[in-house]
């Protein structure tokens, strides 16, 4: 999972939980509607300034967002084990 995907997912979840529209949050964050949509869909990687502005618009702490993103990424990380066998007879 990419960082921008996890950030977008968390931002969208926060916005939806507040029953707010993209337009409403974009206006309050002073970003374009299209850009916020791309951030939420993981198509754009937002700068720290933009993330702070969006968090302020959503009335959430940037540290909370980053903690939630970290937890989401950790859940999706999986250790892949490869078993190698020898067929020497």
C-alpha positions as protocol buffer text, in pm:
chain_id: "A"
residue {
  index: 1
  type: UNK
  ca { x: 0 y: 0 z: 0 }
}
residue {
  index: 2
  type: UNK
  ca { x: 132 y: 341 z: -95 }
}
residue {
  index: 3
  type: UNK
  ca { x: 145 y: 622 z: 159 }
}
residue {
  index: 4
  type: UNK
  ca { x: -70 y: 846 z: -59 }
}
residue {
  index: 5
  type: UNK
  ca { x: -339 y: 574 z: -80 }
}
residue {
  index: 6
  type: UNK
  ca { x: -350 y: 538 z: 298 }
}
residue {
  index: 7
  type: UNK
  ca { x: -360 y: 915 z: 352 }
}
residue {
  index: 8
  type: UNK
  ca { x: -641 y: 952 z: 99 }
}
residue {
  index: 9
  type: UNK
  ca { x: -841 y: 671 z: 255 }
}
residue {
  index: 10
  type: UNK
  ca { x: -813 y: 824 z: 603 }
}
residue {
  index: 11
  type: UNK
  ca { x: -904 y: 1173 z: 481 }
}
residue {
  index: 12
  type: UNK
  ca { x: -1208 y: 1045 z: 296 }
}
residue {
  index: 13
  type: UNK
  ca { x: -1318 y: 840 z: 599 }
}
residue {
  index: 14
  type: UNK
  ca { x: -1293 y: 1150 z: 820 }
}
residue {
  index: 15
  type: UNK
  ca { x: -1491 y: 1361 z: 572 }
}
residue {
  index: 16
  type: UNK
  ca { x: -1763 y: 1099 z: 525 }
}
residue {
  index: 17
  type: UNK
  ca { x: -1789 y: 1044 z: 902 }
}
residue {
  index: 18
  type: UNK
  ca { x: -1867 y: 1416 z: 931 }
}
residue {
  index: 19
  type: UNK
  ca { x: -2124 y: 1395 z: 648 }
}
residue {
  index: 20
  type: UNK
  ca { x: -1937 y: 1666 z: 459 }
}
residue {
  index: 21
  type: UNK
  ca { x: -1900 y: 1710 z: 86 }
}
residue {
  index: 22
  type: UNK
  ca { x: -1576 y: 1740 z: -107 }
}
residue {
  index: 23
  type: UNK
  ca { x: -1681 y: 2091 z: -204 }
}
residue {
  index: 24
  type: UNK
  ca { x: -1731 y: 2193 z: 160 }
}
residue {
  index: 25
  type: UNK
  ca { x: -1393 y: 2060 z: 277 }
}
residue {
  index: 26
  type: UNK
  ca { x: -1209 y: 2192 z: -30 }
}
residue {
  index: 27
  type: UNK
  ca { x: -1350 y: 2540 z: 34 }
}
residue {
  index: 28
  type: UNK
  ca { x: -1254 y: 2533 z: 403 }
}
residue {
  index: 29
  type: UNK
  ca { x: -906 y: 2394 z: 324 }
}
residue {
  index: 30
  type: UNK
  ca { x: -859 y: 2646 z: 42 }
}
residue {
  index: 31
  type: UNK
  ca { x: -773 y: 2380 z: -215 }
}
residue {
  index: 32
  type: UNK
  ca { x: -944 y: 2299 z: -541 }
}
residue {
  index: 33
  type: UNK
  ca { x: -1221 y: 2044 z: -540 }
}
residue {
  index: 34
  type: UNK
  ca { x: -1043 y: 1839 z: -808 }
}
residue {
  index: 35
  type: UNK
  ca { x: -715 y: 1835 z: -617 }
}
residue {
  index: 36
  type: UNK
  ca { x: -880 y: 1724 z: -292 }
}
residue {
  index: 37
  type: UNK
  ca { x: -1061 y: 1451 z: -483 }
}
residue {
  index: 38
  type: UNK
  ca { x: -731 y: 1330 z: -630 }
}
residue {
  index: 39
  type: UNK
  ca { x: -569 y: 1331 z: -284 }
}
residue {
  index: 40
  type: UNK
  ca { x: -858 y: 1126 z: -141 }
}
residue {
  index: 41
  type: UNK
  ca { x: -830 y: 875 z: -426 }
}
residue {
  index: 42
  type: UNK
  ca { x: -454 y: 841 z: -376 }
}
residue {
  index: 43
  type: UNK
  ca { x: -373 y: 994 z: -713 }
}
residue {
  index: 44
  type: UNK
  ca { x: -185 y: 1293 z: -571 }
}
residue {
  index: 45
  type: UNK
  ca { x: 59 y: 1306 z: -283 }
}
residue {
  index: 46
  type: UNK
  ca { x: -24 y: 1609 z: -73 }
}
residue {
  index: 47
  type: UNK
  ca { x: 243 y: 1832 z: 77 }
}
residue {
  index: 48
  type: UNK
  ca { x: 264 y: 1868 z: 453 }
}
residue {
  index: 49
  type: UNK
  ca { x: 116 y: 2219 z: 423 }
}
residue {
  index: 50
  type: UNK
  ca { x: -180 y: 2089 z: 226 }
}
residue {
  index: 51
  type: UNK
  ca { x: -235 y: 1801 z: 469 }
}
residue {
  index: 52
  type: UNK
  ca { x: -232 y: 2045 z: 760 }
}
residue {
  index: 53
  type: UNK
  ca { x: -487 y: 2264 z: 582 }
}
residue {
  index: 54
  type: UNK
  ca { x: -716 y: 1969 z: 507 }
}
residue {
  index: 55
  type: UNK
  ca { x: -687 y: 1845 z: 865 }
}
residue {
  index: 56
  type: UNK
  ca { x: -777 y: 2190 z: 995 }
}
residue {
  index: 57
  type: UNK
  ca { x: -1079 y: 2197 z: 763 }
}
residue {
  index: 58
  type: UNK
  ca { x: -1183 y: 1855 z: 896 }
}
residue {
  index: 59
  type: UNK
  ca { x: -1111 y: 1960 z: 1256 }
}
residue {
  index: 60
  type: UNK
  ca { x: -871 y: 1670 z: 1310 }
}
residue {
  index: 61
  type: UNK
  ca { x: -512 y: 1675 z: 1429 }
}
residue {
  index: 62
  type: UNK
  ca { x: -241 y: 1610 z: 1171 }
}
residue {
  index: 63
  type: UNK
  ca { x: -76 y: 1379 z: 1424 }
}
residue {
  index: 64
  type: UNK
  ca { x: -399 y: 1178 z: 1450 }
}
residue {
  index: 65
  type: UNK
  ca { x: -417 y: 1144 z: 1072 }
}
residue {
  index: 66
  type: UNK
  ca { x: -56 y: 1030 z: 1052 }
}
residue {
  index: 67
  type: UNK
  ca { x: -102 y: 785 z: 1340 }
}
residue {
  index: 68
  type: UNK
  ca { x: -409 y: 634 z: 1172 }
}
residue {
  index: 69
  type: UNK
  ca { x: -220 y: 612 z: 841 }
}
residue {
  index: 70
  type: UNK
  ca { x: 71 y: 441 z: 1015 }
}
residue {
  index: 71
  type: UNK
  ca { x: -162 y: 186 z: 1173 }
}
residue {
  index: 72
  type: UNK
  ca { x: -333 y: 120 z: 840 }
}
residue {
  index: 73
  type: UNK
  ca { x: -1 y: 63 z: 662 }
}
residue {
  index: 74
  type: UNK
  ca { x: 124 y: -165 z: 940 }
}
residue {
  index: 75
  type: UNK
  ca { x: -189 y: -380 z: 907 }
}
residue {
  index: 76
  type: UNK
  ca { x: -132 y: -416 z: 534 }
}
residue {
  index: 77
  type: UNK
  ca { x: 234 y: -506 z: 560 }
}
residue {
  index: 78
  type: UNK
  ca { x: 282 y: -877 z: 540 }
}
residue {
  index: 79
  type: UNK
  ca { x: 593 y: -1081 z: 573 }
}
residue {
  index: 80
  type: UNK
  ca { x: 625 y: -1323 z: 287 }
}
residue {
  index: 81
  type: UNK
  ca { x: 811 y: -1641 z: 363 }
}
residue {
  index: 82
  type: UNK
  ca { x: 954 y: -1851 z: 86 }
}
residue {
  index: 83
  type: UNK
  ca { x: 1025 y: -2218 z: 152 }
}
residue {
  index: 84
  type: UNK
  ca { x: 1309 y: -2356 z: -53 }
}
residue {
  index: 85
  type: UNK
  ca { x: 1339 y: -2730 z: -76 }
}
residue {
  index: 86
  type: UNK
  ca { x: 1621 y: -2933 z: -215 }
}
residue {
  index: 87
  type: UNK
  ca { x: 1537 y: -3222 z: -443 }
}
residue {
  index: 88
  type: UNK
  ca { x: 1886 y: -3370 z: -421 }
}
residue {
  index: 89
  type: UNK
  ca { x: 1855 y: -3746 z: -425 }
}
